[in-house]
Amino acid sequence: MVESLSSSSLNARAKILALFAKNRRIRLTPAEILRRGGFGRDDLQSILESLKELAREGQIVRLKKNHYALPEGQNLLTGRVHAHPDGYGFLIPENGAEDLYLNRREMRRVMHGDRVMVRIDRNQRGRVEAHITQIIERAHKKLLGTYDEFDGQSYLIPMDPRIATAISLKRTGDKPEKGAVIAAEISRYATAMSPPEATLVAILGNPDDPEVQAQSLIFRYGLSTSFLLPSPATNFPAEPIYGICPLSPSMVRMRGISTTPSTCAR
């Protein structure tokens, strides 16, 4: 993200962070940043754009009355969510601090691996509580799992149980068989009031098929080798997903791993 910013934006970001570094608990408005940060009178728009980007990245936080501050100076921490299949989770802070417990209510709108910002409070008993204030970055957009149905509703059962127990699934084409391995894309993330939802992207096939098992390993471990899909009827989108490239005539027509290196893995 930083690489795409102009030199003036990078300079503004550096000045803003340097200003807050002098007093890590200070709260400032954009106008105060303009006066104290060594900016020119015409730099207010650049400051506003830089503050927006820094807040989106979690490097600073926007407070009430248009004030900005460093997260750690306001009892805020950024880190990654480590979910447990039972519904609770932990925040793994980026600054190396002790892990923080996230109860089931806090975990409703996040998934394993999401980068978030939390506010640290103490309850009436003096125990530390972490409350998610911002979801900075989603860890998952596309998922691999098995297909199932309950009361006529389609569901994706993620391969990694830490992501979710089951995710409501929209079908756009052929109906998979129960237990088939499928690929899906998240169409709606969970909120405090509603669960997540995904859209079926591709049907990979029988989980007992060695080819399908190999494709599952590619996704789960981030490998970049191309594989031949088990069925010629399987339709993949033009864009690669999960480290699996669309079929190409140059791929070796053999059962198992293709000897052609992947050029489209991300």
N, C-alpha and C positions, 0 to 999 in steps of 0.2 A: 504494500500500500504506500509506504513512504517513497518508494522508487518512482511512483507516478506523480509525485508532488513537484511543483515548481520550486526553483531555488528560493524565491521570496517566501513561499509557504514554509519551506524547511527552515529558513532563517527565523520566521515568526515563531514556529514551534520551539526552536532551540531557545529563543529569548524567553518565551513563556515558562518553559520548564526550568530554566536557569533562575528566573524570578521566584518561582515557588520553592526552589531548592534552598534559597537563602533563609526561608522560614517555612518549614514543612507543615505548620498548622495554620498558616494564614489563609484567609478567605478574601477573594478579590472579585470585583466586577470587571467587565471588559474595559470600562472607562478608566478604572484604577490601573489595570494592566497597561493601558496605553500610556498613562502618565509615568508609571514607575519602571516600565520595562525597556526604556530607551527607544521607543517607537516614535515615528513622525506623526504629525497630526492627521495625515491621510491614510494611516495604517489600520484604522478601526475595522474595516471590512476584512482585511487579512487576519486580524486577531480573531474575529468572530468565526471565520472559516476554520482557523487552526484549532480553536477551542472546541468546535463541533467534532472535528476529526479526533482530537485527543480524548474527548469524552467517549466517543464511539469505541476507541481502542482500549478504554479503561485506564489510561494514564492519568487523567484527571476526572473529577466528578462535578456535575452541576448541582448546586444546592438551591435552597429557596432564595427568592428575591434576586435571581440572576447572578448569584455568586458562584465562583469556582474555587476548587481546592484540590490538593493531592489526596487520594483515597486514604492512605495510611495516617494522615493527619486528622481524619474525621472518623476514626474507628471503622474504616472500610478496608477490605482486603480483596484482592483478585486471585483467582486460582482456577483449577480444574475440578469438575465434579467427578467423584468416584462413587458410582452407585452400587447398591447391594440388591440382589434379586428380591429381597423381602420388602423393598420399598423405601428404605431409608438410604442415607448416603453420607459422604464426607467431602469437605472442601480440602483440596491439597493446595495450600497457598504457594504462590510463586516466589515469595520472599524467604521460603524455607521455614516458616513458622510451623507450629504444631497443627496437625490436622484438626478441622472443626466439624462437629457432628451436624448433619442436616436431617431434620425430621421428615416424616412422610409428607406433611403439608408443604414444606419448602420444595420437596422433590417433585411435586405434581407437574410443574411446567418445565422441568429440565430433564436432560438425558445424560447418561454416562459419557464423560469426556467433554461436555460443554464447558466453555470458559465463562466464568461469571464473576460478579462483584457482590460481596456480602457485607452487611453491617453487623458489627459485633456488639451485642447487648448483654446485660445480665438480668436474669429474672429475679423475682422476689426472694428466692432462696439463695441468690448469689451465684447461680450457675451460669456459665457462658452460653449464649445462644447466638446462632448465626442466621440472619435473614437475608435472602437473596434480593438485591435491589436492582440488578441489571444483568441481563444475559448479553455478554459481549460477543461471543462467537459460538455458533452451533457446531458440534463435532460431527453430526451425521445429517446428510441430505438423502443419501441412497442406502438402502438396507438389503440384506440378504436374510432369508428365513424360509420357513415352511408354511404351506397353505392349510388353513382349517376353516371350519364353519361352525357357528353356534346360533341356533334359532334362526337360520336362514341368512345370517350376516356373515360376510367374508372377513377373514382376519389373517394378518401376517404374524407368525410366531418367530420373532427374531432369533437368529443363531446364538447371539450373545444375550443371555437372560438379564444382564444388567441394564440393557437398553429399555426393555419393556417386557411385560408378560405376554401381551397381545396388542396389536395395533389394528384398528378398523381399516379395512381395505376396499378401495374402489376398483372394480374391474372394468377394463376398457376393451377387452377382446375375449378370447377363448377362456373358458372356465378351467382352472387347474384341478387336478385330482387332489383329494385330501392327502396331505403329507408330502406333496411335491415341493421341491426347492424352487423358490421364486425370488425375483429381484423386484424391488419396489422403491418408489421415490416419495419422500415425505411431502404431502401437499398442505398439511396444516400441523403446526407444532402445538403441543398441549398448552393450555392456560390453567389458571387456578380453578376454572369452572368447566372446562371441556378437555377431553382426552385428545391425543394426536390422531392423525389420519394419514394414510398413505395411498398411493395409486400404483396399481400393478404395472410393471414395466416389461418383464419377460418371465417366461416359464422355463426353468433350467432342466427340470426333470426329476426322476426318481432319486431319492437321497442315497439308495444303495448302489447306484451306478457309479463305477470308478471315475468316469469322466466328470460327473456332477460333483463327486467328492473332491476331485482335483480343483474344479472351479471354485468350490467353497473355500478351499485352502488358500487359493490366490487372493480372494477377497479378504479373508480373515487376517492374513499375515502380510498383506500389501505387496505380494509378488507381482511381477510385471510380465510373466510369460503368457503367450496367447494359447488358448485351448480351442479345440474343435468342439462345437456344441453337439449334444447327443442326438438332436433331432433336426432335420433340415427344415421342418415347419416352424421352428422357433424364430420369431421375428425380433431382432434387436434394433434399437434406434441407431441413428448415424453416429451419435456421440458415444464414446466408450464409457462403460460403467464398471466400477469395482475392479479396475485393472484388467478387465476382459475386453479385448478389441473385437469389433465387428468382423465377421468372417471375410476372408480374402482368398482369391484364387491361388495366391502364392503360398498359402498355408499347406503344410504336408497333410494329405488326406490319410490320417492314420488314427487309430484308437489311442487316446491318451494325450501326452504332451506334444505340442508342435515344436519342431526344431527351429522354427522361424522366430527370431527375437522380436519382442513387442516394440513397436515404435509409437504406440498411442497411449501407453500407460501414463497415468498422472501421478 
